[in-house]
Amino acid sequence: MALPLGTENKKQVYILLSLFSLIVCGGAYELKSYFGAPAPAAHPVPPPPVALQHSSAPAGHPAASAGPAALKLDNSDIDPTLHFDKLAQTEEVEYEGVGRNIFSADSAPVKIEEPIKSARAAAEAAAAQAPVRPAAPKAPDIDLKYFGYIQKKDKSEIKAYFVHGEDVFVAKTGEVIDHRYKIGTILPGSVQVTDLGYNNTQTLPLTAN
């Protein structure tokens, strides 16, 4: 058995039913949008705006999109009249250069003086062109061995003993051994010998035989 409700209670019930209906409808719509609607497409970021250049080319013409318009000159101040008096003045100008006339095929080329060479450069060039002289042959060592001497008691004369290969020589100052070696000053510790073939003088020390 239904209980009778007051007027205030009925209004509250109606308000609650309306709110509940709105909540159910809103939840159903959100669920449908979440599960059924496709993901929104990503929108590309538009490029930064480019300042437009004024072009006289009509719309759709290839030049209208090729690049910025070129600078157009104003030819309102240009005089197309041919002035013969000014042309005659330019034709009367004669070439007065000091060099070769580049407008004439018969003109001789100008002689260019060579720069003065320095003395150092000339000396270096002469030294480079001079023939190279071969070096003088080096004198060989004297093939003698001084191994002893003999001296008089009054020390008036001294003779030295030499070995040359298998030969033994005894000589005093001024004598020549083997037609080649001239004996010079004889001292107890050394002897000066000159190689006559090379005019080379060497000092031979006293050595043991």
DRENSE-983551 format. One line per 4 residues: number of its first residue (from 1); for each residue x, y, z of C-alpha. Coordinates in nm, 4 decimals. Example, Ala and Ser with C-alpha at 12.3 -4.5 7.8 and 13.67 -1.06 7.14 Angstrom:
BEGIN
1 = 1.2300:-0.4500:0.7800  1.3670:-0.1060:0.7140
END
This chain:
BEGIN
1 = 0.0000:0.0000:0.0000  0.1566:0.3286:-0.1152  0.2094:0.5918:0.1384  0.0754:0.9314:0.0557
5 = 0.3543:1.1847:0.0003  0.3363:1.5518:0.0641  0.3821:1.8198:-0.1930  0.7373:1.9048:-0.0724
9 = 0.8408:1.5444:-0.0795  0.7193:1.5038:-0.4368  0.9184:1.8027:-0.5548  1.2362:1.6692:-0.3970
13 = 1.1803:1.3284:-0.5578  1.1328:1.4854:-0.9000  1.4504:1.6938:-0.8635  1.6525:1.3870:-0.7627
17 = 1.5166:1.1867:-1.0569  1.6067:1.4702:-1.2959  1.9593:1.4988:-1.1618  2.0070:1.1238:-1.1777
21 = 1.8886:1.1218:-1.5389  2.1302:1.3963:-1.6295  2.4178:1.2150:-1.4622  2.3346:0.8899:-1.6450
25 = 2.3060:1.0618:-1.9816  2.6310:1.2525:-1.9308  2.8177:0.9392:-1.8253  2.6833:0.7455:-2.1236
29 = 2.7911:1.0228:-2.3620  3.1403:1.0385:-2.2120  3.1830:0.6596:-2.2371  3.0670:0.6633:-2.5972
33 = 3.3078:0.9452:-2.6852  3.5970:0.7715:-2.5117  3.5555:0.4232:-2.6665  3.3939:0.4996:-3.0010
37 = 3.5285:0.8299:-3.1262  3.8617:0.8180:-3.3293  4.1693:0.9953:-3.1948  4.1956:1.3539:-3.3151
41 = 4.4444:1.4005:-3.6007  4.7652:1.5948:-3.5205  4.7613:1.9329:-3.6824  5.0988:2.0419:-3.8345
45 = 5.2498:2.3600:-3.7017  5.2030:2.6263:-3.9677  5.5286:2.7880:-4.0944  5.6029:3.1458:-3.9935
49 = 5.4419:3.4009:-4.2174  5.6588:3.5328:-4.5008  5.6369:3.8938:-4.6049  5.4747:3.9080:-4.9459
53 = 5.6584:4.0902:-5.2223  5.4699:4.2948:-5.4725  5.4820:4.1348:-5.8160  5.3367:4.2514:-6.1424
57 = 5.2918:3.8937:-6.2661  4.9289:3.7795:-6.2802  4.7977:3.5210:-6.0355  4.8749:3.1657:-6.1456
61 = 5.1797:3.2727:-6.3534  5.5030:3.0717:-6.2765  5.6935:3.3923:-6.1978  5.4411:3.4770:-5.9275
65 = 5.5687:3.1919:-5.7049  5.9385:3.1745:-5.8163  6.0694:3.4351:-5.5689  6.0658:3.8054:-5.4805
69 = 6.0015:4.0501:-5.7576  6.2953:4.2279:-5.9223  6.3418:4.6019:-5.8957  6.1639:4.7783:-6.1773
73 = 6.3400:5.0909:-6.3038  6.1572:5.4013:-6.4060  6.2632:5.5028:-6.7589  6.0604:5.8189:-6.7705
77 = 6.3780:6.0326:-6.7393  6.5749:5.8496:-7.0148  6.6248:6.0487:-7.3345  6.6358:5.8099:-7.6362
81 = 6.7493:6.0862:-7.8721  7.0850:6.0253:-8.0482  7.3140:6.3292:-8.0047  7.5527:6.3403:-8.3006
85 = 7.7538:6.6312:-8.1630  7.8559:6.4354:-7.8535  7.9280:6.1283:-8.0644  8.1588:6.3327:-8.2880
89 = 8.3494:6.4605:-7.9855  8.4253:6.1075:-7.8723  8.5395:6.0076:-8.2221  8.7890:6.2938:-8.2365
93 = 8.9775:6.1736:-7.9268  9.3239:6.0467:-8.0237  9.5272:5.7922:-7.8294  9.8215:5.9687:-7.6647
97 = 9.9716:5.6912:-7.4562  10.3475:5.6478:-7.4255  10.3328:5.2718:-7.4610  10.2104:5.0401:-7.7307
101 = 9.8921:5.1394:-7.9149  9.6542:4.8581:-7.8380  9.4247:4.9739:-8.1198  9.6893:4.9384:-8.3901
105 = 9.8316:4.6090:-8.5161  10.1360:4.7851:-8.6712  10.2686:4.9426:-8.3526  10.5957:4.7936:-8.2273
109 = 10.6063:4.6492:-7.8772  10.7620:4.8653:-7.6118  11.1115:4.7662:-7.5035  11.1155:4.7099:-7.1314
113 = 11.4520:4.7713:-6.9705  11.5896:4.4915:-6.7616  11.6429:4.5707:-6.3948  12.0004:4.6242:-6.2823
117 = 12.1355:4.3106:-6.1217  12.3097:4.3414:-5.7908  12.6786:4.2571:-5.7571  12.5948:3.9781:-5.5143
121 = 12.3562:3.8133:-5.7593  12.6141:3.8431:-6.0387  12.8833:3.6886:-5.8173  12.6536:3.4017:-5.7201
125 = 12.5642:3.3393:-6.0855  12.9328:3.3424:-6.1865  13.0190:3.1044:-5.9045  12.7405:2.8705:-6.0101
129 = 12.8660:2.8683:-6.3726  13.2338:2.8334:-6.2837  13.3743:2.4837:-6.3445  13.4292:2.2810:-6.0331
133 = 13.7953:2.2023:-5.9918  13.8805:1.8587:-5.8663  14.0318:1.8476:-5.5228  14.4057:1.8061:-5.5055
137 = 14.5108:1.4510:-5.4283  14.5953:1.3964:-5.0646  14.9543:1.2983:-4.9981  14.9850:0.9475:-4.8569
141 = 15.1593:0.8787:-4.5301  15.5334:0.8270:-4.5579  15.5987:0.4549:-4.5497  15.9111:0.4718:-4.3322
145 = 15.9697:0.3645:-3.9747  16.2288:0.5456:-3.7618  16.3530:0.2931:-3.5033  16.6975:0.4188:-3.3909
149 = 16.9974:0.6449:-3.4370  17.3737:0.6551:-3.3926  17.5717:0.9627:-3.2893  17.9428:1.0416:-3.2648
153 = 18.0948:1.1176:-2.9278  18.1501:1.4823:-3.0163  17.7833:1.5004:-3.1391  17.9053:1.6393:-3.4688
157 = 17.7031:1.3932:-3.6742  17.3943:1.1798:-3.6175  17.2542:0.9072:-3.8389  16.9086:0.7499:-3.8246
161 = 16.7924:0.3959:-3.8961  16.4797:0.3351:-4.1035  16.2769:0.0357:-4.2111  16.0973:0.0418:-4.5480
165 = 15.9173:-0.2855:-4.6032  16.1860:-0.5501:-4.5580  16.4744:-0.3092:-4.6269  16.6750:-0.1283:-4.3596
169 = 16.8394:0.2079:-4.4281  17.0767:0.4294:-4.2346  17.0915:0.7917:-4.3440  17.1965:1.1342:-4.2249
173 = 17.0456:1.4732:-4.2880  17.0230:1.5554:-4.6631  17.0391:1.1976:-4.7906  16.7571:1.0324:-4.9932
177 = 16.6154:0.6875:-4.9215  16.4782:0.4730:-5.2037  16.5017:0.7660:-5.4519  16.1964:0.9254:-5.2878
181 = 16.2320:1.0171:-4.9204  16.4726:1.2961:-4.8264  16.5883:1.3020:-4.4649  16.5669:1.6332:-4.2834
185 = 16.6466:1.7218:-3.9208  16.7315:1.4182:-3.7075  16.6552:1.4293:-3.3368  16.6725:1.1512:-3.0791
189 = 16.2928:1.1394:-3.0578  16.1846:1.2235:-3.4167  16.2985:1.2771:-3.7773  16.1651:1.5103:-4.0473
193 = 16.1214:1.3293:-4.3821  16.0055:1.4856:-4.7129  15.8191:1.2825:-4.9760  15.9695:1.4199:-5.2992
197 = 15.6822:1.2854:-5.5128  15.4219:1.5017:-5.3315  15.6539:1.7620:-5.1750  15.5087:1.6644:-4.8419
201 = 15.7065:1.6830:-4.5194  15.6111:1.4744:-4.2182  15.7641:1.4143:-3.8769  15.8234:1.0471:-3.7918
205 = 15.8431:0.9605:-3.4236  16.0924:0.7141:-3.2813  15.9298:0.3733:-3.2460  16.0495:0.0353:-3.1263
209 = 16.1465:-0.2076:-3.3994
END
